[in-house]
Amino acid sequence: MTSSATSSGGVPEKLKMSALIGVLGVVYGDIGTSPLYALQSCIAYFKGPHLQAVDVLGVLSLITWALILTVTLKYVTFIMRADNNGEGGTLSLMALASRVARSERTRAAAGIIGIVGAGLFFGDGVITPAISILSAVEGIEVVAPSMGSAVLPIAIVVIAGLFLVQRHGTATVGRAFGPVMVLWFLCLGLLGLLQLVQNPGVLVALNPWFGASFIIRHDKIAFLTLGAVVLAVTGAEALYADMSHFGRRPIRISWLFFVLPCLILNYYGQGALVIAHPNTADNPFYKLAPHALQVPLIVLATLATVIASQAVITGAFSVSRMCVQLGLLPRMEVRHTNESEQGQIYVPQINTILAIGVLLLVLTFRSSEALASAYGIAVTGTFLCDNTLAAFVYRRQFGWSRLATILVFGAIGIVDFAFFAANSLKIFEGGWVPLAIGLSIILIMTTWRRGRTLIMARWMQDSLPLATFLNRLPQSRIVRVPGTAVFMTGNLDYVPNALLHNLKHNKVLHEQVFFVTVRNLDVPQADPGGRVHLDEAAPGIYKVTLYYGFMESPNVPRALESLSGQGIEFKAMQTSYFLGRETVVPASVPKLRFIRRWLFLFMARNAVTATEFFRIPSDRVVELGVRIAV
């Protein structure tokens, strides 16, 4: 469903409603399951006799204004305007900022911020399924305290099943996501409303003064509590990242008129319950429900957390493909699970890594309360990255004045930094987990990009310029044989090593030769009409550039078949593809330090072959080995 379809005035009401339901199933799973653990984590600092009604009101006020400032103002109002041809997310924002940058230094800075944001996203992607599913299953302890030992095994089974079904795609299950989340949010709102009716006085916490006085009164503990308040806004980045699937309007409408009211009602209902019955502070969410409804609520909560986890996993697949296309990660296997929907993909390597990471976290921390300390730093780090890139885009692309940019994004940045600083105090309590994951991903991305730059520089140094080769060709005695040869290359100005090796060993050149290079654009989708650019370099020899967006998967044979529209005869069954299979070895004077060199060589050896990545028929490929030292 496109954004234009969902935002235009003439769209049927049925289509609009389906868009709103679809948004609930895909976009709001993470933030929608935060009531399971957010308030509980906040008031954990004041359990027992230290828990006062005024402190509960202060926490409710902080949660309320975190939702308003971070989600409503920052993402829904401002950042969602900065879309990259309809695509959102940190990497899309990075590409947009790089495009409008006026200097190479600024472009490099935007790239670094984007890499940091992507690394932290993967850290968040590992923790979200672990804490969400654990918090849902922990409801068993409320219903039957004697079954507490079953929580961990059940959570592990649910998580394992979730990752095992990824290979089958999400099309069938996805149709049920929206209605389930509609029911979930209705339950959130209704449970909170029932408690609010009994104690409406907690609504005074809508006044921001209660949050401010809480911070003034508690000082250091209030600062620590801010780190838990962030749990209420985890998933806010999903509003922006999933914008391309639904458009701005359905996401904004569903947030303002359904999701936000339901969340506020539930948080205030939990607060009212805790004030009236302080002994419910250990799990106020499940204790909102009557005893007879707690088991169905556990089942519904587990379904909701699986949906939230599914959205994060699917997002990790999309970000991984985006990173590959932007040259930040090595080529990986990408399986399309739906013939009609290009966005529905499965990346086996990422799925395996996420599954191992999530299971390790569950087995290590063993409870959602322990995991809460590990959650916030990745989320708040991503907030800071998005805010910095958005400020630059508003300044350069939208022409905002320096004063306006500082007033808006500076104020939002102060809030983001306060959240980040509060969570940084929890590094030794578990905050090191997403930080370690994020830093590892950043190291991997920067190492891969640096290594590929060195390889390209070395390759250009050792290669023969194409112009020189073509000038010598008429005087040579090279035999031209029938058929078509396609040589994949990274630079059309130089002769591919595969061609030189072929001439050296076979001493023939095909009648029709294509030098093909794939260029990745900083937009999500390339214009289909401008995907193929053709230049005739010499009689029967062509230079072809194929353009793909960072959300697309290259298909070289299909693109070359479109050459017939430009008057070039291309017969797929008479075509051979020549690829240089790079063997990267350490140079005598390495330009990468030991750890990074070992990491790059490991990634290069385990990267998916160009044949598979570019979807070239394996029975039509000739690979010629090339050794490159770095």
N, C-alpha and C positions, 0 to 999 in steps of 0.2 A: 504494500500500500504506500503510495507516494505522498509526500507532504502536500502537493498541490491538490490531490484528491481529497485529502482530509481537511483542507483549510478553505477551499473554495465555497462560495455561498450556495452553489447549485447542486451540491452533492446530496444524495438522498439521506434521510435521517438514519436509515438502517446501516448504511456504510459508515456514518459517523459513529454510531454506537459500537459497531464492531471494532473500529479503530480504538475507541476508549477502552474497551474490554481487553483488546490486544496489548495496549500499553500497560495495563495492570499486570498482565502475565509476564511481560518481558522486562519492563523498566523498573518496577517498584518492588520486586521481590526482596532485595537486600534491605532497603530502608523500611519496608513493610514488616519485616520480622525483627526489627530492632526492639520493639516493646517486650520481647521475650526476655531480654537481659539488660537493657540500657538503664532503666530506673533502679533495678535491683543492684547493679554495679555502682551506681552513684551513691545510693544510701548505705552501701556496705561500710563506708567510713564512719557511720553514725549508729551502728546497730546497738541494740540493748538500751540501757538507761540514757545513753548519749543521744538517742534519736528524739528530736523535738519537732513539733508540728511546723514551727517557723523554718526549720532546716529543710523539711520536705517541700514546703512552699518555695523556698529559694532554689532548690534543685529543679522543681517543675518550671519555674520562671526561666532558668538557664536553658533547659531543654527547649522550651517554647521559642525563645529568641534565637537559639542556635538553628532551629528549623526555619525561622523567618529570615534571618540574615544570611545563613550559608546556602540554604536550598532555594528559598523563594526569591530573595534579592539577588544573590550572586549568580546562581546557575539559571533559574527560570527567567529572571528579568534581563540579566546582562550577558552572561557567557553563551547562552543558547543563540544569541544573535550572531555570534562569531562562528558561523559554520563554514566549512570548506566544501563548497558545492553541495550543501545539504548533509555532509558527513560531520560527525562530532568526535570527541575524544581527545586525549592529550596529544597523540601523534598527529592527528588531523590539525589540531591547533598549532603544533610545531611546524608542520608543512606550510600552513597559512602564514605564520610569522616569518618563516624563512623566505617566502615568496615576496613579502612586502618589505623585507629588510633592505637597507640602503648600503650596507657594507658587509664585507666578508666576516669581519669580527662579530657583528651582530647576528649574522646567519649562523655562525659557529656556536654562539651563546645559546641561540634558540634550539639548536640541535642537541646541545648538552642538557638543557632543561627538559627537552622532550624525552631523551634517553633516561634521565633520572625518573621522570614521571612514569615511563613505561616499566622501568624496573620495579618501582614501588607498587604499580598495578599488579604485577605478578605476585608480589609479596602479599597483597590484599587477597588475590585470587586463591592463595593456598589457605589463608586463615578463615575466609568467609564460610566455606562449606563445613569446616571443622566446628567453629563456634555456633553456627546456626543450627546444624543438625543436633549437636550435643545439647543445646539449650532446649530444643523441642522435646527430645527424648527424656530429658531430666524431669519432665512433668510426671513421669512414672513415680518418682519419689514422693510427689505430693499425694497421688492417689493411693499408692501402696508403699510406704516407707521401707518395708521389708524387702522390696524388689530393687533396692538401690544398686545392688551388685550387677543387675542385668542391664543397666543403662549403657555401660561401655560396650559390651558385646553387640547390643542392638544397634547402637550408633555406627559401629564398624561395619555391620552387615548392610545398613542403609547406604553408607558411603561407598562401600565396595560395589554394591549393585548400581549406584548412580554412575560410577565411572565405567562399569562394564557395558552399560547400555548406550554409551556415547557413540559407539561405532555404527549403531543402527540409525542415527540421526534423530532429530527432535520434531520432525514434521507432525507425526501422529500424536505424540504426547503434548506437543505445543498447543494443539487446538483446545486442550483441556486446561491449559495454564490460566487463561484469562478468567473463565468462570470460577475456578477454584480461588483465585486471588480476590475476585469480587466478594465471594462468600467470606473469605478471610478478613477483608477490611470491614465488611458489615458486622462480623463478630467482634472485631476490635472496638468499633464505635458503639455497638449495642452494650457490650460488657462494661465499657467505661461509663456510658450514659446511665445505666442502672445504678451504678455506685454513686455517680454525681448527684442523682436525684435525692439520695439520702444525705449527702454532705456537699451541697453546692458552694459552700464557703471557700473551697480550694480554688475557685475561679479567680480569686483576687490575685493569684500568682501570674495572671496575664500581665499584670503591671510589672514592667522591667525593674522597678525599684526593689522588689523582693530578691531578684537575682543579684543586683548590685550590692544590696545590704548583706547578702549571704557571703559575697566575696570579701567585703570589708570586715565582717565579723569573724570569719574563720581563717583568713590569711593563707597560710601554707596548705591547710587541708582543703580549702576552697580551690586552690591551684591544682591540687591532685584530683579533685572532683571534676574539674574541667576536662581532664583526660578521659573520664568516664562519660561525660556529657557528649563527647564526640561519637560515642556508640549510637546515639540517636540519629545521627546524620550520615552514617556509613551507607554508601550506595547513592549519595547525591550526585557523584560524577556520572552515574549510569543515565541520568536524565539527559546529559549532554552526549555521552558516548553512543546512546541508542537512538539519537535524533533522526538518523537517516532512515530508520525502519518505519517511522510513523509521522514525522514532521513535528514542528514546534507546537502547533495548536492542540492536538490531542494530549500531548504530554503536559502542557500548561493547564488545560481545563481539568484533566483528571487529578492533577496535583492540588490545584486551588479549591476545587469544589467537591472533592471526594477523599483523596488520600490524606491530605493535611488535616481536615476536620476529624477524620477517623483516628488518626494518630494522636491528635491533641486530646480527644475524648478519652482514649485508652490510657494515656499517660496520666491525665488528671483523675481518672477513675482509680488507677493504681495508687496515686497519691492520697486520694480520699480514703481508700481502704487502709493504707498504712497508718494514716493519722488516727483513724478510728480504732484500728487493731494493730498495734506495733509488732505483734508476734507474726504478722504476715510478711514482714520485710524480707525474709529469706527467699521468697518466690511470689511476689505480689501478682504477677501476671496470671498464673494458673489459679490462684486463690480468689481471683475476681469471679470465677465461674462457680455456679452451684456444684455441689459434689457429683450429682448425677450427670452433669455435662462435662466433667473434666476429662473423662476418657475420650469422648468424641473430639474434644478440643485438642487433646494430645495428637490424635490422628490428623486433624486438620492442620495443626502447627507443623507436624512433620512433613506433610505435603507442601506446605508453604515454604519451609526451609529447603526442601529439595528443589523447588522451583527457583528460589533465590540462588541456590548453589548452581543450578543448571545455567542460569543467566550469566553468572560469573565465569563458568567453564567455557560456555559458548563465546563470551567476550575474550577470553584468553586465546581461543583458537583464532578469532578474527585479528587480534592484536599481533599474534605470532606471524600470521600471513603478512600483515602490514609491515612488520619489522623485516621480514625476508625481502619484500618488495622494495623497501627503503634502504636495503643493504646493511641492516643492523644485525641480522642473524643469518647463519648458513641456510642453504636450501633444505626444506623439510617436505616430507610427504604430506600432501593435502588431498583428502578424499572428499568429493562432493556427495552429500547424502540426499540431495534432492535435485532432480534433473531440471526443474523449472525455477528453483530459487538458488542463485549463485552464492548468497550469503550463508547458506546452511552447509557448513564444512566440518570435517573431523580431522584433527592433526594427531596421529597416534603418539608421536614422541612427547608432545605437550600433555596429552591425556595421561600418559604413564607417569611423567614427572609430577604432575599435580596430584595424582592418586597417591603416589608414595609420600609426597610431602604432607598431604592432609592426614593420612593414616598415622604418620610419625607424630604429627602434632597432637592428634587425639590420644595416642598411646602415651605421649610424654606429659601433657598437661592434665588429661583425664576429666576435666570439668570446664564448663563454659565460664565460670567465675575466674578460674586460673587463666584461661585464654583471653579474657577481656583485657588484661594488661598488655597482651601482645598485639592487640588489634589496631589501636588508634594511630600509631606512628606512620604506618604506610598510608592510611587514608589522609591524614593531615599533610603529609609530605606531598601527596598528589594534589591536594587543595592548593598548596603554595605554588606548585608548578603551573597549574591551570591559571591561577590568578596572575602570575607574572607574564605568561604568554598572552593572556587576554588583554592585559593592560597595554602591551606593546601593539597588539592588533588594533585596539581601539584608538591608540595614538596615531598609528601610521595609516591604517586602512579607512577608519571612520573619521579621521581628521579631528579627533578631540584635542582640546587644548591641554597643555601640560598641567595646568591647575585642575581642570576637571578630572583628568586621569588620576592625579595624585589623590584628590579628595575622595573619589569613588573607590578605586582599586587599592589605594593606600589604606583607607579605613577598613575595607574587607580584608586586606592583607594583615592588618594588626590582629583581627579576630583569628584568622588562620594561623598566624604565628603563635598566638597565645595557646591555641589548641595543640599545636606542634610542640611547643616548649613544655606544656603540661605532660604530654605523652613521653617526651624525652626523659623525664624523671623515672619512667618505668622500664628503662632499657634493661636493667639487671633483673627485673621481675618477669621478663618475657618479651619486652619490646625489642630485644636484640634479634628476635626471629624474623619479622618482616624486614628489619634493617639489613640483616645478613643476606636474606633472599634478594632484596633489592640491590644491594651492593654487588652480589654475585652476578646478577643479570646485567648490571651496568658494566662490570668488568668484561663479561662475555661480549656485549655489544660493542664496546669501544675497541676491544682486542680484534674482533672480527673486521670492523671497519678499517682499523689501522693496517691489519694484515692484508686485506684486499687492496688497499691503496698501494702498499709496497709491491705486491705482486703485479699490479697494473703498471707501476712505474718500471719495474724490472722487465716486464714483457715488452713495453714500448722501447726500452733501451736496446733490447736484443732483436727486435723485429725489423723487417724490411718495409719502408714506406710503400704504400700501394701505388702511388704515382710513379715511383721508380720501377716497380715491377711491370706496370702496364706499358711504360715506355720501352722496356726491353722485350716485351712479349712478341711484337711483330717480327723481330730479328731472330727470335729463338726457334728451335726446331721441335718445339713441344707439339705432340700429336693431339688433335681435338677429337674426342670420341663421342658418339651419340649419348644422349641422356642429360639429366639435370643434376648438378651438385650444389648442395647448400652447405656453406661453411659458417658456423656460428662464431661470432667474434665480439669482443668487448669494445673495439674501436675500429671504425670503418676506414680510417686513414692509414692503417697498417695491414700487411698481409697476414692472415691467420697462420700460425705455425702448422696447423693441420694441412693446409694447402702445400706449404713448402715440403713437409714430410711426404705427402702424396706424390709430388713431382719428383722428389729424390728417389723414392722406391719404385713407383709405377710409371713415371715419365710420361703421363698423359694428363690432359685437362678436358673436362666435359665441354660439350658445345654450349650448354647454358649453365652459367655459374651465378649463384646468388651469395653475396656476403651479407649475412643477416645479423643485426644487433637488436637487442631488446632494451628499450628505454622506459624506466619507471617514472611516471609523472608525480607531482606533488598534489594531485587531485584524486578523489576516490575512483572515478570512472573516466576512462579516455573516451573521446568522441569517436563512435564507431566509424563515422565517415572519414576521420583523419587518423585511423589506427595505423595504416600502412603508408609509408613514404618511400617512393622508388626513384632512384637515379641510375641512368645507364652510364657506367664508367668507361666501357669499351664495348665493341660489338659482341653481344652474347654474354656480357659480364655486367651484373647489376649490384648496386648497393641498396639494401633494404633496411629501413628502420621501422621497428614495430613498437607502438606506444601502448602502455598499459597503466591504469591507475593503481594506487596502492591497495585497493580492495578487490583487484581482479587477479585471476590466475592465468598466466600466459598459455596460449595454445598456438605454437608456431605453425604447424601444418595447416590448421584452419585459417590462420591469417594469410598464409601464402596462397591458399586457394582463391582468395579474393582478388589476386592479381589479374585474374582473367577479365575483371571489370576495367582494367587499365590497358587491355590489349596485349597482355603477356601470357603466353601459353604455359601453363603449369600443370604437368601431369604427375599426380601424386605417386602412382605406381611405377613411374620411371625415374623417381628422385631418390638420390642417396644423400644422407646427412653425414657430414664429416665434423667430428668434434675432437678437440684436443683435451685429453684427460690429464689434468694437472696433477703432478706428484710434487707436493711441497716438501722440501728438505731444508735443514738448517744451513745457513750460509757460513762461510769461514769467519766472517765478521758479522754476527747477527745484529739486526736492527730492532729486534724485539727482545726484551729481557726474558730470562729463563722461564718464569711462570707463564707469561703471556705467550711466549713462543710455543711452549708445550700445549697450552690451551688452544692456540690457533691451529697447530698441526692436528690436534685431536678432532677439532670441529671440521677441518678440511677433509680429513679421512672419512668422517662419518656423515658428511653432507649427502643429501640425495643427489643422484647423478643428474646432469643436465638433460639427459634423455628423458628421464621420468618427469622432471620438473617442467620442462617445456612441452611435454606430451608428444614427444616424437616417437613414432613406431620403432620399437627396438630392432625389428628385423630389417630396417632400412638405414641403420646407423653404422658408421665406420669410426672407431675411436683410435686415435693415435696419441701415444704417450708423450708428455712433455714434463721435464723436470725443471722446477723453479726453486731457487734458493732464496730464503728470506732471513 
